[in-house]
């Protein structure tokens, strides 16, 4: 927590010369770097992320000193970042929506793990939808928006951002119970069990969003870019809880992998399904948590070493890209690691995954291209051959019978001829 002079942004907005604002911000930056508060100023408590946001605005303010004005000049740096986020968010919404749709339309996807994966995708979808506020603010040329308004717009998307962590944790718990204690898992009342997990995850996300909104209201006049990096005001308690959920999720999946390894001597079919499910979940967790750690390392290690305020702000934006890519990865991971999901995707989206007929390739001729015969055509040929062979067999039996009959007649006539002779 650091101290920021209240009304610094308002001073910029009233047309205070940029040089004065810069000098105050430099003083503020020195205060932040040394950990000493600025004497003689009205202060408010905020996070280091907010300070980086304030510092970043210095180089983004127009020459006229106005911020957030309707006719402000566009910032091409912001537009470039917004374009990247727009691509990632669009892909994330489409891919996570496909996971939800496949889960709803596939009758075999009625298990607890399928529901929880769809719930993870729903939270990620909400999270990605919030990126379009930043995209709109950047492309419209406004550049900044009041923090109070940004927090209101991002309220529901922030629920998704907060709900994804406990949902991943409960997905690991569900698989651990289902594999290590399968009898207990089979006796669970599925609807009540899943409803409880949903309520807990949504409640945590809702509380996460409420606390962020209340923090934003304390400095509601602060002009922000509309990105999560600027708009969120996360208290240390939620950071600790989120990190705790993350560490417990990692521990659960490590224990789950060991359990599957130990049970490998059981039923081959059950273990094959468990291994495929674990592989898909492990990849999802690894990518998401990996994105979280990459973002954290880049933000907390690189940002303090950057002296230029605007570079610090853009460092925060760039550092969050791996986390957003991870949020869009659920669908592709399920497609490439799970046979069941791959078949479901191919069935529900045939216009994307064009299925070719099952074909058996015959060895190529010496002087010609390989011959391909479809399975249906081959079966027809076999049936025709069998029918032809059966018909010819009847004809052969009739011919043999005819020959033997005439042989007996010939022998009888020949014997009579010998007697007469």
Number of C-alpha atoms within 10 A of each C-alpha: 15 18 21 24 18 15 15 15 19 15 16 21 18 11 14 16 14 19 11 12 18 15 11 15 22 15 14 22 19 14 17 19 10 9 12 12 17 18 9 7 11 11 15 14 15 19 17 14 20 22 21 24 24 23 22 22 22 20 14 19 20 18 13 13 18 20 27 20 14 13 12 18 17 17 17 13 13 20 20 14 17 23 17 13 24 20 11 20 25 16 18 27 20 13 20 27 18 19 25 20 14 20 21 15 11 15 9 11 16 12 11 18 19 20 18 20 22 23 24 25 28 20 26 29 26 22 26 27 20 23 22 19 19 28 24 17 22 25 17 16 19 19 31 24 22 20 25 21 19 26 28 16 15 25 21 18 24 28 24 29 23 24 29 24 24 24 25 24 21 21 23 27 16 19 22 21 15 17 18 14 12 12 11 11 18 11 8 11 10 14 9 10 13 18 12 12 18 19 11 16 26 20 15 21 25 21 17 23 27 18 17 21 26 16 21 25 18 15 17 18 16 23 25 28 26 28 23 22 18 26 30 26 24 19 15 11 9 16 11 11 13 16 14 14 18 20 13 15 23 19 13 19 22 13 14 21 16 12 14 19 12 10 15 15 9 10 9 11 9 12 17 13 14 19 17 16 19 21 17 20 24 19 16 23 21 15 20 24 19 15 21 22 14 16 21 16 13 16 20 12 11 14 20 11 9 13 10 12 23 19 16 22 25 19 17 22 20 17 22 21 19 18 20 22 20 21 31 24 20 27 24 15 19 23 18 11 18 19 14 16 23 17 13 20 22 16 16 15 13 11 9 10 13 10 10 6 9 10 13 12 11 10 10 11 9 7 6 7 9 12 11 12 13 12 13 12 11 13 11 11 12 12 12 12 12 12 12 11 12 12 11 12 12 11 12 12 11 12 12 12 12 11 12 12 11 12 12 11 12 12 11 11 12 12 12 11 10 8 8 7 6
